[in-house]
Amino acid sequence: MDFKTKNKKSVNQFKGRNNKKNGNKNNNKKKQEKPEKKIKEPKLVDNDEDVEISEDDIQFFKEHGGFSGFLANLDADSLMDTPEQPKGKPKMPEKTEESESEIDDIELDEEDEWETRAIKKNSANIDNEINRLPIKTAEGQLVKPKEALEVVELNEEELKDNPLLTEKQKKKLEKKNQLKEERKKAKKAAKTKEEEVTFNDEEDEKYIQEHNKMNTKSQKKIENEEEDEEEEDSKLANKKKIINLKEELGLVASSIIEDPDNNIGKLKRLREISQDDNIAIKKLSYLTQLAVYKDIIPGYRIRQLSESEKNARVSKEVKKLRQYESTLLINYQQYLQSLDNVIEGYFKYKKLNIKESEKKQNESKSLLLIAIQCLTDLLVNVPHFNFRINILTAVVARMNIKNPVEVSNKCCKSIATLFTKDETGEYSLEAMKLISRLVKNKNYNVREQVLQTFLYLRLKDELRLPDKEEEKEKNKNNKRKKKQQPFLTRKARKVLKENKEVEKEMKEYEATIDLERKQKMQTETLNMLFALYFRMLKNNNNNRLLPTVLEGLGRFAHLINIDFFDDLIAVLKNIMTDQYKNYMDNKGHITSACTAFHCIIAAFQLLFKQGDIINIDLNDFNRSMYAQMIRLSLNPNVGKVSHSLLKSDSVYRSKSEIELVLIGFEFLFIKKKQLSFERIAAFTKRLATITINMPVNSVLAALYMIKSLFIKYSRLNQLMDSEGRVGTGVYMGLLDDPDLCNPFATSLWEFGLLKSHFHPTIREYADYVGAIGRNGSSNVTAGPHAAKYLDYKIDYNYFLERFGVHKFNPQKEFLRPIKSIPKRKRHQGTMYGFNGGESQFLKNLQKQVNI
Amino acid sequence: MRPLTEEETKVFFQKLAQYIGRNIVHLINRPDDTYCFRLHNNRVYYVSESIMKKATCIGRDQLLSLGVCFGKFTKTGKFRLHITALDYLAQYAKYKIWVKPNGEMPFMYGNHVLKAHLGRITEDTPEHQGAIIYSMNDIPLGFGVTARSTSDCRKLDPTGIVVFHQADIGEYLRGEETLL
C-alpha cells in the first residue's frame, strides 16, 4: 500500500471531519458538504494515482466492513434524545496525524487476522484487558476496568490498545472512503454522519439508560429465575459482590434481549461473569445466558461462508449481518464449551474419587445439574441452530449416567421432547444414531429410560411405508400425464426447463418441510430403531429391558417389514415360553407377567397390522395369554398406573398388567371378529374368574371388557344362564387351553359374588353388566344404574385411572350420575395406545363432584 | 368286539395324533365318564365303558355298531379315519383351517381346499399335517392333510392347493350306504 498517499488522504479527511465536528449537529452544513464530495470524485478518476488509491481503499473498506456496518445501525432517535454528556468519561487527548496513520496499519494486520479467526470459529479470543475506561454503574460509582461492562462491540475490543477517540476517527475515515466508493449510498452515509457527531457519548448513554430500565419484562423473568437459584452466602462482602454481579447479569441480559443487533458484543461479558469462582454466580450466569440465547438465536442455521462468498462484495446490511452472526456464533460456541467443561469436569473429578466435604459436593452437583439443564433446554428449544450435533452428543452421552439420577432423567426427558417436537425427522435421526451407538457401547445394558425415549418417536402415525397401490396409481398418473402432454417446440421446452429449475430453487428456500426428505429420514430412523430392537431381542440376556423393547416393538409393529414376520414371531414365542417356564419353575422371582404379555401383544399387533395378506390364528399366543391370565390374580400391583417419562401424557406411560391383558382382549375379540365361540366364552369365563381376586380399578376395567364382549357376541348370554346347560361335559377351569376347557358347561357365577362386593361402584357396575349379559346386547333395560354408565368415555382406562388410588372412602366411591351425557359417538373399543379425553373428562367430573 | 392290540393301537394313535396331537389324552381321561376304544369288524369305535358293557350282551354278528366310529383298518394294516370322527377331532384339533363361504361347497363335494378359499389358518401349521376344516361360522366341515405350511401359503397363488381332502360332511349323503 502506498502509505504516503494514504496518509495524505486521511489527513484531508481528518481535517474535513474536524470541521464537521465543530459544527456539531448542524444538518445544513452536512448537506452542503455532500455536493462537494460528488464534485471531487470525477477528479479522482482522472488522476492515475488517485485511481490506485481508491482501489486500496476498497480493499481497506472491505476488511473493515464491520465498523461501518456497526455505525449504520446506530439509533438516531436515542442520540437526539440525550444530548447531555456523561460525567464518568474523561476526554481523550487528540492524537497527531502521524501516529494515527501508523496505528492504522497495525490495525489493518490485526484485523486481517481477526477476520479469518472469526470465520473459522476459532474460539480463542484475546482477552488482554488493558487501558479499559472506567464505567459508571447504576449507583453512580466509577468501576475500574476489571468489572467494567463490555459496552463496545467485539471488533472494537480488538482495538482496545488504541485510545477510544482514535478509533472513532478511524471509523469516520472509513466512512469517507466508503462514501467515495458508493455514491449511491451517499445519502444514507450522511445520515450516519449525523449520528457520528454524538457518537462518543452515545454508548455510555445507552448503558445508563439500560440501568434505568430495570423493570422490563425479560428482566423480571431472569431476576426471578435467579432468585430461585439463589444460595445463601454467609460472607457479607461476598454477598455484596454477588448482588452486584447479579444486577449486572440482569442488566446485560436485558440489554442484549432488547436490542441484540447492537449489544451482541455484551455476550462476552456474560461469559466473563460465568468464569467467576462463586458457584451461585456461575449458576446464575449460565441460566442468564441460556435465557438470552434462547431469545436471540435466529430461526435459521448460520452457515459458514465459502471462500468466494467472503471475497465477494456485499452490501452494508449483509456485512453487518455477517458480523452479527459470527459474533453470536463464537459466543454461543464458547458458552456451550464452558457448559460442557463443567459437565466433563464433574465426571472426571468424580473418577479421581477424592473425598470432599458434603457442601462442596452438593455445590458441584448443583452446578452440574444447571449445566445439564442449560444444554437440554437449548436442545429442545433451538435444535435448528448450529452446534446441535455437539449438544446432542453431550446430552446423549449422559443419558445413561447412574449417579446422580437427575442427570439422566433430564437428558432422557429432553430427548423425548425432541422426538415429539421434531417436525423434519432430522433431529430424530441424529439422536437415534447417537443413542444406538451408546446402547451398543454399553453392551445393551442401559437404563430403561434410554429405551423409553424411543416410544416418543413420531413414526407411529406419520411414517407410511409406500403402498404398492399408491405406486401403481403413481405410475398410472405418469402414463396419463405423458399422454396428455401437448407438443412443445424446442424453445418452449427450454423455457419450461428453466422454469423448473427456478421452481426447484424456490423450493429450497421455502421453509416448508419436504415430505419426501422427511420420509427418508424417518425410514432411516426406523431401520436403526428396529436394528437395535432386534439385536436386543436376540441377545435376550437382559430381562430387565425386555418389556420396554417389546413395548416399542408393539408400538411400531405395523411398520415392520413382513419378511421379518416369521422370525419375529418365533423370537417372541421363545421369550414368552421361556418366561412362563421360569415362572412355573419359580426361578428368578418373577412376579410380573409384563414381559409375556408384551410379547403377546406385540405378536397381535404384528398380525393385526399385516394380517390382510393372510389370516393367521395365533394359537400359541392365545393359549399363553389364557394360561397366564391366572397370574394376574396373584399380583397385588396388577392395576398400578405408572407414570410416563414425560409426566403429562397418559398415552405413553408403560402399561399395567391388566391393561395389557385388556389390550390383548381387544385385539382378539373386539377389533376382529373371533370365530370360535368356545374360545370367546373361555376367555370371558377366565377374565371373570380373576376379577374375584383383583384390586378395585382392575375389577372395573375387566367388567368393562366383559360388557363389551357381551355386546359384541350375544351368544355369550348362555354363560349368564344358570339353569339350562347348553354344552355337554364338564368345565375344566384348570386346563390351560381355551379351546378344550368346555366353558359352556359352566356359568359366570362370579357376577353373583361381585354384586355383593365391598366396593359400591363394583356392586352397581356388576349389576349393570350382568343385566346386559342376560339381555344380550341391549343397553336399554340394564337395570337402575344404566344411565350412569352409558357414557362412551367410560372405558377401562377411565376405570383404571379413576379408581387407581387405593384409598377407600365410601362417601366418594359412588360414581355420580353424569348430568349431561354428551352426544354419543360410535365407539369401537379403545385403540391401543389411544387414551384421549379421559383426563379432560376426569376434570369435568371432578368439577361436578365439587359442585 | 375286542380291545386294540398293541400294534393296532400304535397305528391308530399315530394317525389320530396327526390331527389332535397330544389331546388324545383328553379323549381317554375324561372327567365325566371313562371311555375306551374297541375294535369291531375292523372298525374302531370310541365308546363309553357303560355302553361297552351293555354291548357285550350282543353277539358279534348281530352287533352292527356301537359308540362313535373313528375309522377302519384297511387290509394292508393302515388306518383310515372316517368322517364320523369329526366331532371329536374338531373339539381337540391342533391345526385348524377356516374356509370362506364360497369354498364350502367345493370342499363338501370332495375337492381339495384352494388358496383362494382359505379364510384363516392356524399359525405355524407344518406341511403334511392333519388339519380340521371349518366354515367361517366355526362349523367343522371335514378334515384333510395340509399341502403347504402356513408361511408357504402366504406366497401361494390363488389356485394352489392348501389342504388335501380326506373326509368331509358331504359323505353323509354321498356315501350313505358305505358309511355305516
Interface residues (C-beta under 8 A of the other chain):
Chain A: D566 I569 I613 I614 N615 I616 D617 L618 N619 D620 L675 S676 F677 G729 V730 M732 D739 L740
Chain B: N23 H26 R30 P31 D32 Q91 Y92 A93 K96 W98 L118 G119 R120 I121 T122 E123 D124 Y134 M136 N137 D138 T150 S151 C153 R154
